[in-house]
Amino acid sequence: MAEAKADVLVLGAGMVGVGAALHLQKLGSDVILVDRHEQAGEETSYGNAGLIECASVFPYMFPRDFGQILQYALNRLPQARYRISELPDFLPWIIRYYLASSPARVKHTAMAVLPLIQRSLVEHEALIAEAGVGELLRRNGWLKLFRVEASLAAAMRDAERAKQYGVPTEVLDSKSIAAREPHLTGDFAGAIHFPTPGFIADPGALAKAYAELFVRKGGRFVVADARTLTQESGGWRVNGAAAREVVVALGPWSDQIFGPLGYSFPLGIKRGYHLHLKPRGNAVLNHPVLDSDLGYLLAPMNRGIRLTTGVEFARRDAPPRPTQVEQALPRAHALFPLGEAVDAKPWMGSRPCLPDMLPVIGKAPRHAGLWFDFGHQHHGLTLGPVAGRLLAEMMTGATPFADPRPFAADRFG
């Protein structure tokens, strides 16, 4: 078979890679999308809460309260888990994460990513319309439940802060919760409704629909191992495809490319799990619902009610340990009428995170034609298309819609 040639190779067909490929294509580049799977969206993009978080101005940062840190260290909170034997593997990254979570640096992070967050749903809506998959998008937002008054009060303060940046919220009491979600059971201090985020009822299907749109518009999809990437005179090559430029959009596997090329980004991994369950009887869940104090989320996916967990700090390739799913299941059954599991076993994925909770978007400092687009932390689904737009504008010489400097690869030295 003859080698395929193009202007740009995009390595990785998750939401980030597909978003970059579509925007490069839109700006006139001939693009080949490369993935080890035969279809897009088979890895991290498949498993998430399905939220296009255009209301998430402030990122997921490390807590600053000593008591809360101690609870996490003792594995007493459901939102995060680790094994003490593996602590040396990720403790240096945790320390950098903690340092990057100071109030001043959080404000810097929030302001840097704000233009992307604000355009995230707009970019998705345009692609969803073009791909003809409007049925995957729901527009009624999501609910954050609180069982403890102190937790609700803290969340209300955060909501007030977010209103400064145009994020609408609504505080719900028990009666209002019951009106929105009549099949929930529990003793709630209250809830916050975020009405503006979009919800995708099948994130993996959306990534596939975008990839199909890319191919319909003349793009090519090549199944290959990104680790075969080599730089040669005039460009870059993987087995079966070559181009002048290459984009590394491999999420948690990006280190398999940038490491051998001599780059040392502090890429950390936050693993997460999900399990689909059938609703019992005629029970209906109308919104994604985060049981905030108990550390899990239920989302009404096409496949069933998706139970998602918090964070597991572990090596990316360590065997799955779905302890958080097992702990959350009885709590979830008490919250909503859940039936039998649809999946044979919990799914596991890895969130690629930099300590400052900002992605790397831009050119490599030491290699011509090498570009990065990875590290989108908890917001790969949210930011994939809008980050792809920013990258494509940088690569083609168009005026970037947002300041790209906070995402530069050389910010880590």
Order of alpha helices (4+ residues) and beta strands (2+ residues): beta-alpha-beta-beta-alpha-beta-alpha-alpha-beta-beta-alpha-beta-alpha-beta-beta-alpha-beta-beta-beta-beta-alpha-beta-beta-beta-beta-beta-alpha-beta-beta-beta-beta-alpha
